[in-house]
């Protein structure tokens, strides 16, 4: 209701709620006034299967009392809690305040645990079973929608458990990705490569770099045209972590490793976005998520030494 600048809507909601509740009370009152003479049988006049009639009897008294109690409860609720327009109720309760109290209570309970791990490096945190258990739950709740519950990704979403990193696999690099997000942008390169035949030749050359099945003649023709791609991906497809250019010589593909998929990538480009999580998870939880992701690699210590 705070979004409405006119007082009309506040009044509209108040009147609508009260009229609806009072109308229920009036309706029940007139129903309760209806009486049936002892021994009399009154029907609605509807008959089915020749002799199956619908009776028109008043509700049992105890049932009517229950309905009246629900009306009384509704009125009492509106006095105590928000419900009548912008009124906060006599108790002053709000969902925002309750949420903040629950968050504060959780921070007081779990804050020291997060702080303990935040004081460690990501690599050291990844060696702590308690931190990994927490990180896994945080990952499943926040990251699995894109990367899967096993962190192995899907088309367009990188596999985080294969020790192949576009932006670098050190603890700090992974934590930066979680906190700040990433944008992997490859512009359409067809014009720079040349003709459609040249694009297909480059696709086969890329397949050859990865050791995948390819047409050797087309790959040979595409090797010189690959120069348009080498500025980002490296002369031999080794990639460029500084700018987020993936390796092309390792058979690991985010968008598919067929000639058709690579041609599509060259023609149309790619724009992969990972949102920043610092405002949602915060620094300490992001640290633990990064440690969990780091722990998924086959040889985390080796990764750290190579970055």
C-alpha positions in Angstrom: 0.0 0.0 0.0 2.9 2.3 0.5 3.4 2.4 -3.3 0.1 4.2 -3.7 0.4 8.0 -3.4 -3.4 8.6 -3.3 -5.3 8.0 -0.1 -8.2 6.7 -2.2 -6.7 3.2 -2.4 -6.1 3.0 1.3 -9.8 3.9 1.9 -10.9 1.5 -0.9 -9.1 -1.5 0.7 -10.5 -0.6 4.2 -14.1 -0.3 3.0 -13.8 -3.4 0.8 -12.5 -5.6 3.6 -14.9 -4.4 6.3 -18.0 -4.6 3.9 -17.0 -8.1 2.9 -16.7 -9.3 6.5 -19.9 -7.5 7.7 -21.8 -8.9 4.6 -20.9 -12.4 5.7 -22.2 -11.6 9.2 -25.5 -10.3 7.8 -25.9 -13.3 5.5 -25.4 -15.7 8.4 -27.8 -13.8 10.6 -30.7 -14.1 8.0 -29.9 -17.8 7.5 -30.0 -18.4 11.2 -33.5 -16.8 11.4 -34.9 -19.4 9.1 -37.0 -22.0 11.0 -38.7 -25.2 10.0 -41.9 -26.4 11.7 -41.5 -29.7 13.5 -42.3 -32.6 11.2 -42.4 -30.4 8.1 -40.2 -31.3 5.1 -39.1 -28.4 2.9 -37.2 -28.9 -0.3 -35.6 -26.6 -2.9 -38.0 -28.0 -5.6 -35.2 -29.8 -7.4 -35.7 -33.5 -8.0 -33.4 -36.1 -9.7 -34.0 -39.7 -10.6 -37.8 -39.2 -10.1 -37.7 -39.3 -6.3 -34.3 -37.8 -5.2 -35.1 -34.4 -3.6 -32.8 -31.7 -2.3 -33.8 -30.6 1.2 -33.8 -26.9 2.2 -32.9 -27.1 5.9 -31.0 -24.5 7.9 -27.4 -25.2 9.0 -26.9 -26.8 12.4 -26.6 -24.3 15.2 -23.0 -25.3 16.1 -22.0 -24.8 12.5 -23.4 -21.3 12.5 -21.6 -20.5 15.7 -18.3 -21.5 14.1 -18.9 -19.1 11.2 -19.6 -16.3 13.6 -16.4 -17.1 15.4 -14.4 -16.8 12.2 -15.9 -13.4 11.6 -14.9 -12.3 15.2 -11.4 -13.7 14.6 -11.1 -11.7 11.4 -12.1 -8.5 13.1 -9.7 -9.1 16.0 -6.9 -9.9 13.5 -7.4 -6.6 11.7 -7.2 -4.7 15.0 -3.9 -6.4 16.0 -2.2 -6.9 12.7 -1.8 -5.1 9.3 -4.7 -5.7 6.9 -6.8 -2.5 6.8 -5.0 -0.4 4.1 -1.9 1.1 5.5 -2.7 0.4 9.1 0.0 -1.5 10.9 -2.3 -2.8 13.6 -2.1 -2.2 17.4 0.8 -4.6 17.8 2.9 -2.8 15.1 4.0 -6.1 13.6 5.6 -6.2 10.1 7.1 -9.0 8.1 10.1 -6.9 7.4 10.8 -6.4 11.1 10.3 -10.1 11.8 12.7 -11.0 8.9 15.3 -8.6 10.3 15.0 -10.1 13.7 15.4 -13.7 12.3 18.4 -12.6 10.3 20.0 -10.9 13.3 19.4 -14.1 15.4 21.0 -16.2 12.7 24.0 -13.9 12.3 24.5 -14.0 16.1 24.5 -17.8 16.0 26.4 -18.5 12.8 28.4 -15.3 12.4 31.4 -16.6 14.4 31.5 -19.7 12.2 31.6 -17.7 9.0 34.1 -15.3 10.5 36.5 -18.2 11.5 36.6 -19.4 7.9 36.8 -15.9 6.4 40.0 -15.4 8.3 41.6 -18.3 6.3 42.5 -18.4 2.6 40.1 -20.0 0.2 42.6 -22.8 -0.3 42.8 -23.5 3.5 39.1 -23.2 3.9 38.7 -25.9 1.2 40.5 -28.3 3.5 37.9 -27.9 6.4 35.1 -30.5 6.3 32.8 -28.2 8.2 33.3 -25.4 5.7 32.8 -27.7 2.8 29.5 -29.0 4.2 28.2 -25.4 4.7 29.5 -24.4 1.3 27.7 -27.3 -0.4 24.4 -26.3 1.1 24.9 -22.7 0.1 25.9 -23.8 -3.4 22.8 -26.1 -3.8 20.5 -23.3 -2.6 22.0 -20.5 -4.8 24.1 -21.9 -7.6 22.6 -25.2 -8.6 19.9 -23.6 -10.8 22.6 -22.9 -13.4 25.5 -25.2 -12.6 23.5 -28.2 -11.3 23.6 -29.8 -7.9 26.8 -31.7 -8.8 28.3 -28.4 -10.2 28.9 -30.1 -13.6 26.9 -27.4 -15.4 25.0 -27.7 -18.7 25.0 -26.2 -22.1 25.9 -22.5 -21.6 26.8 -23.0 -17.9 30.4 -24.1 -17.1 31.3 -27.3 -15.4 32.9 -26.3 -12.1 34.3 -29.7 -11.2 36.6 -30.4 -14.2 39.6 -28.3 -13.2 39.3 -26.2 -16.4 38.9 -22.5 -15.6 38.1 -19.6 -18.0 39.0 -16.9 -15.5 41.6 -18.8 -13.5 41.2 -21.5 -10.9 42.9 -20.0 -7.9 41.0 -19.5 -4.7 41.0 -15.7 -5.1 39.9 -16.0 -8.8 36.9 -18.2 -7.9 36.0 -15.9 -4.9 36.1 -12.9 -7.2 33.8 -14.6 -9.7 31.3 -15.4 -6.9 31.4 -11.8 -5.4 31.6 -9.8 -8.6 30.1 -12.1 -11.2 31.5 -12.6 -14.7 30.6 -11.6 -18.2 32.0 -13.7 -21.0 31.5 -11.8 -24.2 32.6 -13.1 -27.6 31.6 -10.8 -30.5 30.4 -12.2 -33.8 33.6 -13.0 -35.7 32.3 -14.1 -39.1 33.2 -10.8 -40.8 36.7 -10.9 -39.4 37.3 -14.5 -40.4 36.0 -14.2 -43.9 33.5 -16.1 -46.0 31.2 -18.8 -44.7 33.6 -21.4 -46.0 36.4 -19.7 -44.0 34.2 -19.9 -40.9 33.7 -23.6 -41.4 37.4 -24.1 -42.0 38.3 -22.3 -38.7 35.7 -24.4 -36.9 37.6 -27.6 -38.1 40.9 -26.0 -37.2 39.6 -25.4 -33.7 38.5 -29.1 -33.5 42.0 -30.1 -34.5 43.5 -28.0 -31.7 41.3 -30.0 -29.3 42.2 -33.3 -30.9 38.6 -33.9 -31.9 37.4 -35.5 -35.1 37.8 -33.0 -38.0 38.4 -32.5 -41.7 42.1 -32.1 -42.0 42.0 -30.2 -45.3 39.5 -27.7 -43.9 41.5 -27.4 -40.7 44.7 -26.7 -42.7 42.8 -24.0 -44.6 41.4 -22.5 -41.4 44.8 -22.3 -39.6 45.7 -19.0 -41.2 42.2 -17.5 -40.7 42.4 -18.4 -37.0 44.7 -15.4 -36.6 41.5 -13.3 -36.1 40.8 -15.4 -33.0 44.3 -15.8 -31.6 44.4 -12.3 -30.0 42.0 -13.6 -27.3 42.3 -17.4 -27.4 46.0 -17.6 -28.0 47.9 -18.8 -31.1 47.4 -22.5 -30.1 44.0 -22.1 -28.4 45.5 -22.0 -24.9 43.0 -19.3 -23.9 43.4 -16.0 -21.9 42.3 -16.0 -18.3 42.9 -12.3 -18.0 40.1 -11.5 -20.4 38.0 -14.7 -19.8 38.8 -16.2 -23.2 38.3 -20.0 -22.8 40.9 -22.6 -24.0 40.0 -24.2 -27.3 42.5 -27.1 -27.1 41.1 -29.2 -24.3 37.8 -30.8 -25.6 35.9 -28.9 -22.9 33.0 -26.9 -24.4 30.4 -24.7 -22.8 28.2 -24.3 -25.9 29.0 -27.6 -27.7 32.1 -29.0 -29.4 30.7 -30.0 -32.8 31.6 -28.2 -36.0 28.0 -26.9 -36.2 28.1 -25.4 -32.7 31.5 -23.8 -33.3 30.3 -22.3 -36.6 27.3 -20.9 -34.7 29.6 -19.4 -32.1 31.8 -17.7 -34.7 28.8 -16.4 -36.6 26.7 -15.1 -33.7 29.1 -14.7 -30.8 28.3 -15.6 -27.2 27.4 -13.6 -24.2 27.5 -15.5 -20.9 26.6 -13.8 -17.7 27.1 -14.9 -14.2 25.5 -12.4 -11.7 27.3 -11.0 -8.8 26.4 -12.6 -5.4 28.0 -10.2 -3.0 24.8 -8.5 -2.2 22.9 -11.8 -1.7 25.4 -14.0 0.0 27.8 -11.4 1.4 31.6 -11.6 1.8 31.8 -14.5 4.3 29.3 -16.8 2.7 30.8 -16.1 -0.8 34.2 -17.1 0.7 32.8 -20.5 1.8 31.0 -21.1 -1.5 34.3 -20.3 -3.3 36.1 -22.8 -1.0 33.5 -25.5 -1.8 33.9 -24.9 -5.6 37.7 -24.9 -5.2 37.5 -28.3 -3.4 35.7 -29.8 -6.3 38.7 -29.7 -8.6 40.8 -32.9 -8.9 44.0 -31.3 -7.7 43.2 -28.0 -5.9 46.8 -27.5 -4.7 48.1 -28.0 -8.2 45.7 -25.5 -9.5 46.8 -22.9 -6.9 50.4 -23.3 -7.9 49.7 -22.8 -11.6 47.8 -19.6 -11.3 
